[in-house]
Amino acid sequence: MNKQDIQDLAENALHEACRHIQDALGVKTGDVGGLFFSGLEEERIHEILTRYIQTELMYQSSEKKE
């Protein structure tokens, strides 16, 4: 998985999390989510998700070596 794949996965994870919350709340559009997750908030979430993905990949790689 390359850097772009990881970034895409993190982006999709954020969209899915927002969609799940919006569905549960009956939200019809993603306008508020789009505003909330822009700028610094979006950067923070992407950084966290990217580190999580990288950690999963690291553990996955180490398990294959065993």
N, C-alpha and C positions, 0 to 999 in steps of 0.2 A: 504494500500500500504506500503510495507516494504522498508527498506533502499536500498536493491538490486533492487527492482522495480523502485525506484526513480532514481538510478544511470543508469539503463538501459534506462529509458525514456529520461533522459538528453543526454545520448550517442546517442540515436536514433534521438533526436531533432537536435543535431549538424550535424549528417550525412545527415539528410533531408535538413537542411539549406545549407550545402555545395552542395548537389546534385542540389538543386533549382538554386543556383548561377551558377554552372557548366553547367547545361542545358541551362540557358539563355545566357551564353557566348560561347556555343558550345564546351565546354571542353570534351575531349574524355576519359580521365582517371582522377582518383582522386589523382594522385601523388603529385601535388603541395599542395592540401588541406591537404593531409596526413603529409607532411613536415611542413606546416604552423601550423597546429593544433597538434603539438607534444610538449611535455615538458610544459613549463610555460603557453604558450598560451592555450593549451588544459585544463590545470588545472583551469585557470581563467574562461574559458567558462563553464566548468562543474560546478564550484562553483556557478556561476551566474544562470545557468539553474536549478540547484538543489534548490537554494533558492527560485527561482520563483515557481517551482513545489510545494515546501513545503508551500509557501504562498497561492497558489491556494487551496491546500488541507485544510489549516487552515480556509480559508473563506468558502469553501464548507462545512466543518464540522460545522461552526457556523451558516450557513444558514439552515442546517438540524435541528438544535436545535430550530429554531424559529417556 
